[in-house]
Amino acid sequence: MQAVSSTTKQAFVEVCAVEDLWMGEMESFEVASHEVLILNVDGELQAFDGICPHQSVSLVEGRFDGKVLTCRAHEWSFDACTGEGINPKAECLRRFALRIEGGKVFVSTDPSEEQGETA
C-alpha cells in the first residue's frame, strides 16, 4: 500500500504496525529497492539505510542495544538516534523519513538529503 504526502511529492509506503516494533527492537523492510532498517529507540522510531556503508552487510544481522547499532561483520557502530558514526566517526547512515498514521508506520521511498549524504 502506498500513500503520498499532501505537503510534498515524496511517496511513503506502509511497512508495519507501530506495535510490531517493541522498544529496543529493529527490523528491516524493502522499500522501493532500498533495504530500510527501522529501530525503536526508547519508543521513538528511526529509519535508516539498512546496509552498512563499509561492505554492504545487512545491519539487521548486527546488534542493537537500544542506543547503538553495530554491524556484525567488522563492528562498525552507529548512534541509533541520529545514524552518525561512532566507530568510525566519519561514516553515517542515510536517514529515511517516516511517519505514523493510524497505528501504521510509513517510510519514504527515498532517503533524506538532510543527513548521511556524502559527496
VOBA-1610 file (N, C-alpha, C; in pm, whole numbers, padded with zeros to 5 digits, always signed):
BEGIN
Met+00084-00118+00000Met+00000+00000+00000Met+00088+00123+00000Gln+00057+00220-00079Gln+00140+00340-00090Gln+00054+00464-00066Ala+00112+00558+00009Ala+00043+00685+00035Ala+00134+00798-00007Val+00077+00908-00053Val+00156+01024-00092Val+00124+01137+00003Ser+00227+01199+00056Ser+00210+01312+00148Ser+00140+01426+00077Ser+00051+01492+00148Ser-00022+01603+00087Ser+00062+01730+00078Thr+00169+01742+00160Thr+00251+01863+00159Thr+00370+01853+00065Thr+00409+01734+00026Thr+00521+01717-00066Thr+00486+01608-00167Lys+00571+01592-00264Lys+00550+01486-00361Lys+00624+01359-00321Gln+00681+01360-00201Gln+00753+01245-00151Gln+00655+01130-00127Ala+00687+01012-00178Ala+00600+00896-00162Ala+00638+00820-00035Phe+00536+00768+00032Phe+00556+00688+00152Phe+00489+00552+00132Val+00550+00448+00190Val+00499+00313+00179Val+00478+00258+00320Glu+00365+00193+00342Glu+00338+00130+00470Glu+00427+00007+00486Val+00496-00003+00601Val+00585-00117+00622Val+00543-00208+00737Cys+00477-00153+00839Cys+00438-00235+00953Cys+00345-00156+01043Ala+00299-00220+01149Ala+00223-00152+01253Ala+00321-00107+01361Val+00289+00003+01428Val+00375+00054+01536Val+00398-00054+01640Glu+00295-00129+01673Glu+00306-00232+01777Glu+00396-00350+01738Asp+00434-00359+01610Asp+00523-00467+01566Asp+00667-00449+01614Leu+00704-00326+01650Leu+00842-00298+01693Leu+00842-00249+01837Trp+00881-00336+01927Trp+00888-00300+02068Trp+01015-00222+02094Met+01020-00153+02207Met+01139-00077+02244Met+01262-00167+02240Gly+01367-00116+02176Gly+01492-00191+02167Gly+01497-00292+02054Glu+01394-00298+01972Glu+01392-00391+01860Glu+01421-00320+01728Met+01459-00399+01629Met+01483-00348+01494Met+01430-00449+01394Glu+01398-00399+01275Glu+01352-00484+01166Glu+01382-00415+01035Ser+01410-00493+00932Ser+01437-00432+00801Ser+01321-00460+00706Phe+01304-00368+00612Phe+01196-00376+00514Phe+01250-00332+00378Glu+01197-00390+00274Glu+01232-00350+00137Glu+01138-00236+00098Val+01196-00120+00070Val+01116-00003+00032Val+01175+00055-00096Ala+01104+00038-00206Ala+01146+00092-00336Ala+01292+00059-00366Ser+01327-00065-00358Ser+01460-00121-00385Ser+01568-00079-00285His+01527-00023-00171His+01621+00009-00062His+01591-00084+00055Glu+01695-00133+00121Glu+01673-00202+00248Glu+01672-00093+00356Val+01558-00080+00423Val+01541+00022+00525Val+01530-00047+00661Leu+01611+00000+00756Leu+01611-00055+00890Leu+01534+00039+00981Ile+01435-00016+01051Ile+01358+00064+01147Ile+01397+00017+01287Leu+01430+00116+01371Leu+01472+00090+01508Leu+01374+00157+01603Asn+01344+00091+01714Asn+01263+00154+01818Asn+01359+00196+01929Val+01387+00325+01936Val+01481+00381+02033Val+01399+00452+02140Asp+01385+00390+02255Asp+01309+00449+02366Asp+01169+00494+02325Gly+01103+00415+02242Gly+00968+00446+02199Gly+00958+00534+02076Glu+01071+00583+02027Glu+01074+00666+01906Glu+01128+00581+01790Leu+01057+00580+01680Leu+01102+00502+01565Leu+01196+00585+01479Gln+01303+00520+01434Gln+01402+00581+01346Gln+01415+00490+01224Ala+01439+00550+01107Ala+01455+00471+00984Ala+01584+00513+00914Phe+01668+00414+00885Phe+01798+00437+00821Phe+01821+00336+00710Asp+01919+00366+00628Asp+01966+00269+00530Asp+02001+00141+00605Gly+01951+00029+00560Gly+01972-00098+00629Gly+02098-00170+00590Ile+02182-00107+00509Ile+02306-00168+00462Ile+02424-00090+00518Cys+02518-00160+00578Cys+02637-00095+00632Cys+02718-00034+00517Pro+02761+00091+00531Pro+02837+00155+00424Pro+02976+00096+00404His+03020+00012+00494His+03155-00044+00484His+03163-00151+00376Gln+03089-00261+00394Gln+03097-00369+00296Gln+02961-00427+00262Ser+02860-00343+00264Ser+02725-00380+00219Ser+02663-00498+00295Val+02691-00508+00424Val+02632-00612+00508Val+02499-00560+00562Ser+02399-00646+00567Ser+02269-00607+00620Ser+02280-00581+00770Leu+02242-00460+00812Leu+02256-00421+00952Leu+02159-00493+01044Val+02050-00546+00994Val+01957-00619+01079Val+02022-00746+01135Glu+02130-00791+01073Glu+02203-00908+01122Glu+02298-00873+01235Gly+02311-00743+01264Gly+02402-00698+01368Gly+02336-00692+01505Arg+02393-00610+01591Arg+02342-00594+01728Arg+02285-00454+01747Phe+02180-00448+01827Phe+02119-00320+01864Phe+02091-00326+02013Asp+02159-00244+02090Asp+02144-00247+02236Asp+02044-00144+02287Gly+01967-00086+02196Gly+01869+00016+02234Gly+01919+00157+02209Lys+02051+00173+02194Lys+02112+00305+02169Lys+02212+00301+02054Val+02284+00190+02042Val+02391+00176+01943Val+02362+00057+01853Leu+02378+00078+01723Leu+02364-00026+01622Leu+02504-00066+01576Thr+02534-00196+01581Thr+02668-00244+01545Thr+02658-00348+01436Cys+02734-00327+01329Cys+02738-00422+01217Cys+02808-00550+01261Arg+02757-00663+01219Arg+02813-00792+01259Arg+02948-00821+01194Ala+02973-00763+01079Ala+03092-00801+01002Ala+03222-00744+01057His+03227-00614+01079His+03353-00553+01121His+03336-00456+01237Glu+03224-00470+01309Glu+03199-00392+01430Glu+03185-00241+01409Trp+03152-00199+01287Trp+03123-00057+01270Trp+02998-00029+01352Ser+02994+00087+01419Ser+02880+00118+01504Ser+02826+00258+01477Phe+02696+00273+01500Phe+02623+00395+01467Phe+02529+00432+01581Asp+02512+00562+01604Asp+02415+00613+01700Asp+02275+00584+01645Ala+02192+00515+01721Ala+02061+00474+01673Ala+01961+00590+01663Cys+01990+00702+01727Cys+01901+00818+01717Cys+01931+00904+01596Thr+02058+00914+01561Thr+02099+01007+01455Thr+02155+00939+01331Gly+02203+00816+01344Gly+02268+00748+01233Gly+02415+00785+01219Glu+02463+00875+01305Glu+02603+00919+01299Glu+02696+00806+01341Gly+02812+00803+01278Gly+02910+00701+01310Gly+02970+00720+01448Ile+02986+00610+01517Ile+03058+00608+01644Ile+03197+00552+01618Asn+03201+00444+01540Asn+03326+00382+01500Asn+03310+00327+01359Pro+03362+00395+01259Pro+03439+00520+01262Pro+03345+00641+01263Lys+03393+00750+01317Lys+03314+00872+01330Lys+03282+00937+01195Ala+03366+00915+01095Ala+03349+00981+00965Ala+03233+00924+00884Glu+03179+00810+00922Glu+03069+00747+00847Glu+02936+00772+00915Cys+02830+00771+00838Cys+02696+00778+00896Cys+02597+00710+00802Leu+02482+00678+00856Leu+02378+00612+00779Leu+02282+00714+00720Arg+02235+00687+00600Arg+02134+00773+00540Arg+02002+00752+00614Arg+01934+00861+00641Arg+01805+00857+00711Arg+01692+00851+00609Phe+01588+00780+00643Phe+01464+00779+00566Phe+01356+00845+00651Ala+01280+00934+00590Ala+01169+00996+00661Ala+01066+00889+00691Leu+01004+00900+00808Leu+00894+00810+00839Leu+00783+00889+00906Arg+00667+00835+00899Arg+00553+00896+00967Arg+00462+00785+01017Ile+00384+00820+01117Ile+00292+00724+01177Ile+00151+00779+01163Glu+00065+00697+01107Glu-00076+00734+01088Glu-00162+00613+01120Gly-00256+00632+01210Gly-00350+00524+01242Gly-00282+00399+01292Gly-00172+00414+01365Gly-00101+00298+01420Gly-00013+00225+01320Lys-00002+00279+01200Lys+00081+00219+01095Lys+00204+00304+01071Val+00314+00239+01033Val+00440+00307+01005Val+00458+00316+00854Phe+00481+00437+00806Phe+00504+00464+00665Phe+00646+00518+00649Val+00718+00470+00549Val+00856+00512+00524Val+00864+00572+00384Ser+00943+00680+00373Ser+00966+00743+00244Ser+01036+00647+00149Thr+01005+00659+00022Thr+01069+00573-00078Thr+01208+00623-00115Asp+01246+00742-00067Asp+01378+00799-00097Asp+01446+00839+00033Pro+01578+00817+00042Pro+01649+00862+00162Pro+01651+01014+00168Ser+01657+01065+00290Ser+01662+01209+00313Ser+01798+01264+00275Glu+01803+01388+00232Glu+01929+01452+00200Glu+01984+01526+00320Glu+01906+01537+00428Glu+01950+01618+00541Glu+02056+01550+00626Gln+02071+01419+00615Gln+02171+01351+00697Gln+02229+01233+00621Gly+02356+01214+00636Gly+02419+01093+00586Gly+02459+01097+00441Glu+02418+01194+00367Glu+02458+01200+00227Glu+02600+01252+00217Thr+02682+01181+00145Thr+02819+01224+00125Thr+02845+01246-00022Ala+02934+01335-00052Ala+02964+01365-00192Ala+03059+01265-00251
//
